[in-house]
Amino acid sequence: MVEKVKSGIPGLDRITDGGLNKNSSVVIIGSTGAGKTTFATQFIRRGLIEGKECIFISLDENKEQIIRDALDMGWDEILYYIQEEKLVFVDASGKEFSTFIKKELPDFVSSWKSANARVAIDPLTPVVWANPARYTQRELLSFMLKELRKVGTLVATLEEHGPPDLSSPETVIPMYLADSVIHLKYRAGENFNRMIKVVKMRGSRHSEDYYKYRIIPGLGLVVFSPLKALERKRDRVIQLEKLVLSRMRNESPVVINRVKKMLKNIEDDDIENIELDELAASITEAFL
């Protein structure tokens, strides 16, 4: 099973099977005003509360603005964590990103490697804009995400431009490279609303629905997901296991334990509308 870390976003962990994947890269996509920086700051704040070291890499806004935004949200403790050097800011705004990523970042990562820290990048967008060649974009972003995963769990924000299906050239490459993608859908207007969706999460179950969210002072982003949004349902899986084991009752304990371990990863939704006898026969044949 994938090890999880708490996101710090109330209601989000219910729809991601317990949180964000540890030591993974998560890209948060949204338009201006969607709450991307707030999301990143909440993720960092949760780590600080747990006693983890945290790193905030800014590629656009300066450190002072990020601190002001946190204080406006009511998170006064950020000043304490900075003073105690539990929260480290890296201001890369205005730098030549190719040089920063290829030359400065590896030295930084080497001093933090295996720290099990939380890292936030806000935002990735300047790297994309500064390098119109898609091959260069992919090379730099891939290197950056790979390096920072050595430090710990990474959350990076990305500006949403273009069509609502996230098919614009500015989003396609980061979405492909990231382990997980979360979309903050925000459209201002007479009946504006905010919706969040987990687009992908490699190696982990997650809800595929949109859920409402709000930004509340003191709390930050709050996702309104039902208490049983991703409830584990295994009635059919239990039935399948009985069918498989009845067919394999003469097999060695090693083989049986291997099959049981494999079945633990399956949920009822995964085998919906599948004939269980037929599936049990196929599994048995594969393991004999």
C-alpha positions in Angstrom: 0.0 0.0 0.0 1.1 3.6 -0.7 2.2 5.5 2.4 0.2 8.7 2.9 0.8 12.1 4.4 -2.0 14.4 5.6 -2.7 17.2 3.1 -3.7 19.8 5.6 -6.8 20.5 3.6 -10.0 19.7 5.6 -12.1 17.2 3.6 -9.5 16.4 0.9 -8.0 13.3 2.5 -11.4 11.6 2.4 -11.3 11.5 -1.4 -7.7 10.6 -1.7 -7.7 7.4 0.4 -6.1 9.1 3.4 -4.0 11.9 2.0 -1.2 12.7 -0.5 1.2 10.0 -1.5 4.4 10.3 0.5 7.6 11.3 -1.5 5.5 12.1 -4.6 5.0 15.2 -6.7 1.5 16.8 -6.7 0.6 19.6 -9.1 -2.3 21.9 -8.1 -3.9 23.5 -11.2 -6.2 26.5 -11.0 -7.0 29.9 -12.4 -6.2 33.2 -10.6 -8.1 33.4 -7.3 -8.7 29.6 -7.1 -6.6 29.3 -3.9 -3.5 27.6 -5.2 -1.0 29.4 -2.9 -3.4 28.9 0.0 -3.4 25.2 -0.8 0.4 25.1 -0.9 0.7 27.0 2.4 -1.8 24.7 4.1 0.2 21.7 3.0 3.4 23.3 4.5 1.6 24.4 7.6 0.4 20.8 8.3 3.9 19.6 8.1 5.2 22.2 10.5 2.5 21.3 13.0 3.7 17.7 12.7 7.2 18.8 13.5 8.5 18.3 9.9 11.0 20.6 8.2 9.4 22.5 5.3 10.7 24.4 2.3 8.8 27.0 0.3 10.3 27.7 -3.2 8.9 30.8 -4.8 9.3 31.3 -8.5 7.2 34.5 -8.6 5.9 36.1 -5.4 8.5 37.2 -2.9 8.8 35.8 0.6 7.2 38.8 2.2 4.0 38.5 0.2 3.6 34.8 1.0 4.1 35.6 4.7 1.5 38.4 4.5 -1.0 36.1 2.8 -0.5 33.6 5.6 -0.9 36.2 8.3 -4.1 37.5 6.6 -5.4 33.9 6.8 -4.8 34.0 10.6 -1.8 31.7 10.5 0.4 33.9 12.8 2.5 30.9 13.9 4.4 31.1 10.5 6.6 33.7 12.1 7.7 31.3 14.8 8.5 28.6 12.4 10.6 30.9 10.3 12.5 32.2 13.4 13.1 28.6 14.5 14.3 27.7 10.9 11.7 25.0 10.6 10.4 26.8 7.5 13.0 27.7 4.8 12.2 30.1 2.0 14.0 29.9 -1.4 13.3 32.9 -3.5 14.0 32.1 -7.1 11.9 34.9 -8.6 13.7 36.8 -11.3 16.4 34.2 -11.7 17.2 32.4 -15.0 15.3 29.2 -14.4 17.5 26.9 -16.4 20.5 27.9 -14.3 18.6 27.7 -11.1 17.2 24.2 -11.8 20.3 22.6 -13.3 23.0 24.2 -11.2 21.7 25.6 -7.9 18.9 23.2 -7.2 21.1 20.0 -7.1 23.4 21.5 -4.5 20.4 22.5 -2.4 18.8 19.1 -2.7 22.1 17.4 -1.7 21.9 19.2 1.7 18.3 18.1 2.2 18.3 14.7 0.7 16.2 12.1 2.6 15.1 14.8 5.1 11.5 13.7 4.7 10.5 17.3 4.5 7.6 19.0 2.8 8.3 21.1 -0.3 6.0 23.7 -2.0 6.8 25.3 -5.3 4.6 28.4 -6.1 4.2 28.5 -9.1 5.7 26.3 -11.9 4.2 28.6 -14.5 7.3 30.9 -14.9 9.4 27.9 -15.9 6.9 27.0 -18.6 6.6 30.5 -19.9 10.4 31.1 -19.9 10.9 28.0 -22.1 8.6 27.9 -25.1 10.3 24.8 -26.5 8.3 21.9 -25.2 11.4 19.6 -25.1 13.1 22.1 -22.8 10.0 22.5 -20.6 9.8 18.8 -20.2 13.5 18.4 -19.5 13.6 21.2 -16.8 10.3 20.2 -15.1 11.2 16.5 -15.1 14.6 17.2 -13.5 13.1 19.6 -11.0 10.3 17.3 -9.8 12.7 14.3 -9.7 15.3 16.2 -7.6 12.8 17.6 -5.1 11.2 14.2 -4.5 14.5 13.2 -3.0 13.8 15.7 -0.3 10.3 14.6 0.5 6.7 15.2 -0.6 6.2 18.0 -3.1 3.3 20.2 -3.9 3.6 22.6 -6.9 1.1 25.1 -8.2 0.3 25.8 -11.9 -1.7 28.6 -13.5 -4.7 27.4 -15.5 -5.1 28.9 -19.0 -7.0 27.8 -22.0 -9.9 25.3 -22.2 -11.5 23.9 -19.0 -10.4 20.3 -19.9 -6.8 21.2 -19.0 -5.6 20.4 -22.6 -3.6 23.6 -23.1 0.1 23.2 -23.9 1.0 25.0 -20.6 -0.7 22.3 -18.5 -0.2 19.1 -20.5 3.5 18.5 -19.7 3.4 19.3 -16.0 0.3 17.0 -15.7 2.1 14.2 -17.4 5.2 14.5 -15.3 3.5 14.8 -11.9 2.6 11.8 -9.8 -0.7 13.4 -8.8 -2.8 16.3 -10.3 -5.5 18.2 -8.4 -7.8 20.7 -10.3 -9.2 23.7 -8.5 -12.0 24.8 -10.8 -12.9 28.4 -10.2 -15.1 30.5 -12.5 -16.2 34.0 -11.3 -19.5 35.3 -12.3 -23.1 35.9 -11.1 -23.2 32.3 -9.7 -19.5 31.7 -9.2 -18.5 28.5 -7.5 -15.4 26.5 -6.6 -15.0 22.8 -7.4 -12.1 20.5 -6.7 -11.3 17.2 -8.5 -8.4 14.8 -8.1 -7.5 14.2 -11.8 -4.9 11.5 -11.1 -3.0 9.9 -8.3 -0.6 7.3 -9.3 -0.7 4.1 -7.2 -3.6 5.2 -5.1 -7.3 5.1 -5.1 -9.2 8.4 -5.3 -12.6 9.8 -6.1 -13.1 10.9 -9.6 -15.9 13.3 -8.8 -16.0 17.1 -8.4 -16.6 18.5 -4.9 -17.4 22.0 -3.7 -14.8 23.9 -1.7 -14.5 27.2 -0.1 -11.7 29.4 1.3 -12.5 30.2 4.9 -10.4 32.6 7.1 -8.5 30.7 9.7 -9.1 27.3 7.9 -8.0 28.0 4.3 -9.4 25.6 1.7 -12.2 23.4 3.0 -13.5 20.6 0.7 -17.1 19.6 1.2 -16.8 15.9 0.7 -19.2 13.4 2.3 -17.9 11.4 5.3 -18.1 8.3 3.2 -16.8 9.8 0.0 -14.3 7.0 -0.7 -15.6 4.3 1.6 -14.0 0.9 1.1 -16.5 -1.6 -0.2 -15.3 -5.2 -0.3 -18.3 -7.4 -0.2 -17.8 -8.6 -3.8 -14.0 -8.9 -3.2 -14.6 -11.1 -0.2 -16.9 -13.3 -2.3 -14.3 -13.4 -5.1 -11.6 -14.4 -2.6 -13.8 -17.3 -1.4 -14.3 -18.5 -5.0 -10.5 -18.3 -5.7 -9.4 -20.1 -2.5 -12.0 -22.9 -3.1 -10.3 -23.5 -6.4 -6.8 -23.3 -4.9 -7.4 -25.3 -1.7 -4.7 -27.8 -2.7 -2.0 -25.2 -3.4 0.9 -24.3 -1.2 0.5 -21.7 1.6 3.1 -19.5 -0.3 0.8 -19.4 -3.4 -2.3 -18.8 -1.4 -0.7 -15.9 0.6 0.4 -14.3 -2.6 -3.1 -14.4 -4.0 -4.6 -13.0 -0.8 -2.1 -10.1 -0.9 -3.0 -9.3 -4.4 -6.7 -9.3 -3.7 -6.2 -6.8 -0.8 -5.6 -4.1 -3.3 -9.0 -4.6 -5.1 -12.2 -2.8 -4.2 -15.8 -3.6 -5.2 -15.9 -0.8 -7.7 -12.9 -2.4 -9.5 -14.8 -5.5 -10.3 -18.3 -4.0 -10.8 -20.3 -5.8 -13.5 -17.8 -8.6 -13.8 -18.8 -12.3 -13.5 -17.1 -13.4 -10.3 -16.9 -17.1 -11.3 -15.2 -16.3 -14.5 -12.8 -13.9 -12.8 -12.0 -16.5 -10.1 -11.2 -19.0 -12.8 -8.9 -16.6 -14.6 -7.0 -15.7 -11.4 -6.6 -19.4 -10.5 -5.3 -20.2 -13.9 -2.8 -17.4 -13.7 -1.4 -18.5 -10.4 -1.3 -22.3 -11.0 
